[in-house]
Amino acid sequence: MKRLFKKGERVRSKRDGKVMEVLKYIKNKMVEVRWFDLTSKEVRTNKIKENNLSKAA
């Protein structure tokens, strides 16, 4: 499996445009990401499919 992103890299969600940080890869092209939620002012983590992300500028 070829990985598009490296651990610690900044990526952007294609769906809502949030900038996230890659934590680790999970099976079947799933990526665990972390971002800062402005409304609740806390750090969130989630698992997103690799094809829903792009490199952040």
C-alpha positions in Angstrom: 0.0 0.0 0.0 1.4 3.4 -1.0 0.9 6.1 1.5 0.2 9.6 0.3 0.8 11.4 3.5 3.5 11.1 6.2 3.0 11.2 10.0 2.9 14.8 11.2 2.0 16.3 7.8 -0.7 18.9 7.4 -3.6 17.9 5.2 -6.9 19.5 4.1 -10.3 17.9 4.1 -11.9 17.9 0.7 -15.4 17.9 2.3 -15.3 20.8 4.7 -11.8 22.4 4.2 -10.5 21.9 7.7 -6.7 21.7 8.1 -5.7 18.6 10.0 -2.5 16.8 11.1 -1.9 13.1 10.2 -1.4 11.0 13.3 -1.1 7.5 11.9 -2.3 5.1 9.2 -4.9 2.4 9.8 -5.8 -0.5 7.6 -7.7 -0.1 4.3 -6.5 3.5 3.5 -7.9 5.0 6.7 -6.0 7.9 8.3 -6.3 9.0 11.9 -6.2 12.8 12.0 -6.2 15.6 14.6 -7.5 19.1 14.4 -8.5 22.0 16.6 -12.2 22.6 16.9 -12.9 26.4 17.2 -16.4 26.2 18.6 -15.6 24.0 21.6 -11.9 25.1 21.8 -10.5 21.5 22.1 -8.5 19.1 20.0 -10.5 16.4 18.2 -9.3 13.2 16.6 -11.1 11.2 13.9 -10.5 8.5 11.3 -11.0 9.6 7.6 -10.5 7.8 4.3 -7.3 8.7 2.5 -9.1 9.8 -0.7 -11.1 12.5 1.2 -7.9 14.4 2.0 -5.5 16.5 0.0 -2.1 18.2 0.8 -2.5 21.6 2.6 -0.8 24.6 1.1 
